Amino acid sequence: MGFKEQYGPWAVVAGASTGLGAAFGEEAAKRGIDVVLVARRTALLETTAEAIRSRYGVKVRTLTADLAGSEELLRGIEGLDVVLFIYNAAAEPQGLFIDESLSGLRTNIDVNCTTPTVVSHAVANRMVARGSGGLVLVSSTGALQGIKVFAAYGAAKSYELILAEGLWDELREHGVDAFSFVVGATATPNFLENAAAMTPDADLLSELISQVGASALEPRSCEFVAAALFQVLDAGRAGIGPRHYSHPDDESAAVAAAGTSRAEVVSRMGKITSAFWQ
Ligand SMILES: NC(=O)c1ccc[n+]([C@@H]2O[C@H](COP(=O)([O-])OP(=O)(O)OC[C@H]3O[C@@H](n4cnc5c(N)ncnc54)[C@H](OP(=O)(O)O)[C@@H]3O)[C@@H](O)[C@H]2O)c1
């Protein structure tokens, strides 16, 4: 079965006005699949949609929705034959947990846990009835251990990671490829904006570079990361395992961490976040 037969006619990318989500939309369109781009900023969505339409000639719809709730998205895709669903949106509270507002912490759970659960439930049922599909929850290397400064974010991304792994095992016998896509540092507009506002502690930074190497701290491009996800689908590798990484180095780091004490793994990550978020 070709890509379009397996994962078309419609792909929905949640969190796709810009950056990585827009790049996922582009990869789907490149393969002849019609796309729904979902996010809050209508004007940006329209610009992204027009660029994809004019390049690939597929249908591209936009859906303005706040994914802190799932109703708008569910209504927007009602009756649509959604065969590929990628949940990329994230709320990213940053700062020490005790300083966070409760409303920010609740939004973290709404956007990163509740909405992907509710929408995955709806689309997975349709995919199972159809006997094919792809369901990808975008997670983070920050989900692989507790993470100082991003404690609630890391915990919520870890929920997505484990949910997708469970769905991999439940849905594969129905012809549906569900998996978690673990993303490392990526040059999204959000990442670049944060990075520009930072003045990392020079001593901590050079200590880190000597430990992990400068390249480990370099973000990858959105195009590279989006292509890595679609290579999993192209190559039929989704069936092989419930978790895929945006780069082999991220996978190697995760494997090495599994043989290291949790105290060391968590503290090392805390050093990285502390060096940047002083
Ligand atoms: N960038 C990195 O270094 C990095 C590292 C590890 C993992 N990740 C993961 O990769 C994904 C993309 O990261 P990112 O940095 O591109 O994130 P982002 O800029 O915060 O958001 C990505 C997309 O989601 C949309 N979005 C965010 N909150 C939304 C909401 N409440 N309702 C609807 N749409 C919403 C944004 O558009 P609008 O603002 O227009 O709504 C944007 O199109 C996330 O799942 C993140 O956890 C990123």
The ligand as an ORCA input file, in Angstrom:
! r2SCAN-3c Opt
* xyz 0 1
  N      11.473     23.229     20.274
  C      12.131     22.325     20.976
  O      13.337     22.448     21.233
  C      11.415     21.090     21.481
  C      12.152     20.152     22.232
  C      11.498     19.018     22.676
  C      10.164     18.806     22.352
  N       9.488     19.731     21.629
  C       8.078     19.475     21.320
  O       7.854     19.779     19.961
  C       6.551     20.341     19.794
  C       6.651     21.703     19.113
  O       7.417     22.570     19.914
  P       7.430     24.134     19.672
  O       8.619     24.657     20.340
  O       7.230     24.411     18.208
  O       6.095     24.561     20.465
  P       5.190     25.902     20.360
  O       5.869     26.912     19.542
  O       4.825     26.273     21.730
  O       3.860     25.444     19.659
  C       3.834     24.717     18.521
  C       2.527     24.931     17.811
  O       1.440     24.658     18.697
  C       0.518     25.732     18.669
  N      -0.088     25.839     19.991
  C       0.533     26.029     21.176
  N      -0.375     26.098     22.166
  C      -1.599     25.940     21.577
  C      -2.930     25.948     22.065
  N      -3.221     26.147     23.361
  N      -3.943     25.759     21.184
  C      -3.687     25.593     19.877
  N      -2.453     25.572     19.359
  C      -1.413     25.757     20.207
  C       1.335     26.960     18.260
  O       0.574     27.888     17.510
  P      -0.305     29.090     18.096
  O       0.562     29.822     19.052
  O      -0.669     29.848     16.859
  O      -1.490     28.469     18.742
  C       2.357     26.354     17.310
  O       1.822     26.273     16.001
  C       5.930     20.385     21.187
  O       5.135     19.246     21.381
  C       7.132     20.362     22.111
  O       6.811     19.807     23.366
  C      10.072     20.868     21.174
*
